[in-house]
Amino acid sequence: MTVTEKLEELKALFAQMQQALIAYSGGVDSTLVAKIAYDVLGDRALAVTAVSPSLLPEELEDAKIQAATIGIRHQIVETQEMENPNYTSNPVNRCYFCKSELHDTLKPLGSSLGYPYVIDGVNADDLHDYRPGIQAAKERGARSPLAEVGVTKAEVRQLSQQLGLPWWDKPAQPCLSSRFPYGEEITVSKLQRVGRAEIYLRKLGWQNLRVRSAGDTARIELPPEKIKDFVLNTNLPTIVAAFQDFGFIYVTLDLEGYRSGKLNQVLNHETLTIPNRA
């Protein structure tokens, strides 16, 4: 099936739904879903962004701007995953508890507003990765149109560009909790420390990056081809001082470079078959 045919399939799917609430983070995937839903349903589509300490304030502002550009109605809700020790203890299935909280919030909201469907931005590639949150969403009746139609991550960007969305090449920005090795407790102060560090580097012009946190150590991950430029053309002592102001003691650079899902490499097959609930 061509990308154009997949777009028509997505439009037909939304037309059948008649009304839909979109779990909208402001990332490329959920923003494409919001765009197509709005094009088909107009005011019968609602984008809802969940706010918690694991979402960068800058990401929320981006989500607001993008929703306004699309024209879709946009609502913000707060989620309380930080109050759940099953989440903050950071087990390998942490995302299960995050998405449980999200959809336990969105489903009753949708029902109260007359939206029979809650839609997320899971794409076809996500189904082949370790994503325990997908199970939580599915258990609560959420639908994933991109995955249902077989739209890959590359096709998400292709369709976004085709539809004139200026953020089609926006770097992926998963929740800040993904910056910590499994088993390390997640706290609001740690999330804020990582968030401030990443914002600092982005303001210096480094966009596609991660700041991983392990104890008091920050590990900067950049695309491999950018590492030499970073070392040669960045004032490293100034960066170290800034990170120490944020609360880190040690600041390191990952020589392998940025790779999505890198922290999952510690998981083995047995770990991945753990039921996605406590």
C-alpha positions, 0 to 999 in steps of 0.5 A: 500500500502506498503512502497516499493510499494509507492516508486515504485509509486513515481518513476513512477510519476517522470518518467511521468514528464520527467523533474522536479524542486524541491523546496528543503529546505534541510529538510528530506521531500524535500531531499527524493523527490530530491533523488528519482527525481535524481535517476529517472531523473538524470540531468533532475532534479534540486533542488532549495533552496530559501534563506532568513533571515528565513533560518538558514545559517547552514541549507543552508550549510546542503542543499548544502552538501546533494545535492552534496551527492545525485548528483542532480544539485543544485541552490540557489535563494533569496526570498523577503517575508520580504518585504511583510507586509502581511508576516512580520505582522505575521498573522495566515496565514503567511505561505500563503504569504511565499509560495506565494513568493517561488512559484512565484519565482520558477514557472517562473524560472522553465519555463525559464529553461524548467521545466514544474513541480515544486515539493515540499516535502509536505507529507500526514501528512501535509494535516491534519495539519494547513498549509496555505502554501499548498494552495498557492503552489497548486494555483500556480500549484506545485505538492506534490508527497509524499502527492499524493502517501500517504507517511507519515512523518514516511514513509519519514524517513523509505524510506530515511533510506532504500535509504541510506540517512545518514540524515534520522533522521534529526530533523524537522527545519521549518523556523525561523518565526514559532518561534513567536506567531501570531501577533508579527511583524517579523524582520530580527534582531528577526530572527537572534536572534532566529537563533543564540540562537538555533545554540548555544544550538545545539553546546552544544549537544541539537539537537531536540529543539526550541527557541520560542520568545515572545517580549524580552523573549526566551522560550526554548523547549526540548523533555520532557525526556530531561528537567531534564538532561538539568536543572541538567547538563547545566550551566544555568547562562552561557546560560542566559548570552549567550541569553542576548548577543543575545538580549533577556532579559528573558530566560525561559524553557518550562516545557511541552517540545517541541511539533511541532506546539505548537503555533497553539494551540491558534487558534480556528476553526473559525480562521482556516477557514479564507481564506488563503489570505489577 
